[in-house]
Amino acid sequence: MAIKEVFTTGEVAKICKVSPNFATSWFDSGILKGYKVPTTKFRKIPRTNLIDFFTQYNMPLSLLQDYENPQNKATVILTTGEVGRICNSNISMIARWFDKKILEGYTLPGSDDRRIPRDNLIKFLIENKMPLGVLEDIDKENVILVSDDNKFTNLFETQLKRQINEALSKKLIKASDKAEAIWKLAVATPSFILVDLKMGEDTAREILKASARFNRKFHKLIALKGNQTELGDQSWDLVSNKTDRPQDVIRELLDNFLCPRLMTLVSA
């Protein structure tokens, strides 16, 4: 993507990972400087103003760089709730670290919402000799399985080790509900996300939204369907109906994604 000199509020929202209404309110309140196109309601923000905005509110410029270089892995931004899950601490404790500037981040302008870049959290945990938890796996090829069926999950983990880890190292990260799945998706940089649709359409839709928020282009979405939902198949990279046999699901992963990749690695 070419370097832009002027942005819309919608583009600013995408860059800052906030809702369009948030970006519009920044403009209308004068926090974010720009201009309105005469005789229209279109709001425009010059690049220099956007950079000044980022600098003033201590927001990482890497967000803008990610937008302009979509081939890069995007900067991951966490909420205090997500940080609390990782650190096994309550939100008030996270807020205290933030307010004392022990944990570095930024507050969304015009609100009390705190945001912490993932890299800042890793630095904080290492400096304070705290366990990284799920963050230990950010450089690994992770597979997230979202299912509340413990029998299937355990069988899948066994088959994953047996069928895939011999060729390509993969670590299984389990999530038994949508909240756990979403925050693990935020921090674990998975290469595959498998969603058991027996958990309901609401869970599937929320994970699809989270996938779009967290580096959708870097992972594959797999629906473990059966006959449980009418959610459109076009949302997924693969829809598997072989949910009674985990080894068959893994074989589909191999045939559709991993074997072609492995052949590429071998021939390179």
Buried (B, 14 or more C-beta within 10 A) or exposed (E): EEEBEEBBBEBBBBBBBBEBEBBBBBBEEEBBBBEEEEEEEEBBBBEEBBEEBBEEBEBBEBBBEBBEEEEEEBBBBBBBEBBBBBBEBEBEBBBEBBEEEEBBBBBBBEEEEBBBBBBBBBEBBEEEEBEBEBBEBBEBBBBBBBBEBEEBBEBBBEBBEEBBEEBBEBBBBBBBEBBBBBBBBBBBBBBBBBBBBBBBEEBBBBBBEBBEBBBBEEBBBBBBBBEBBEBEEEBBEBBBEBBEBBBEBBBBBBEBBBBEEBEEEEEE
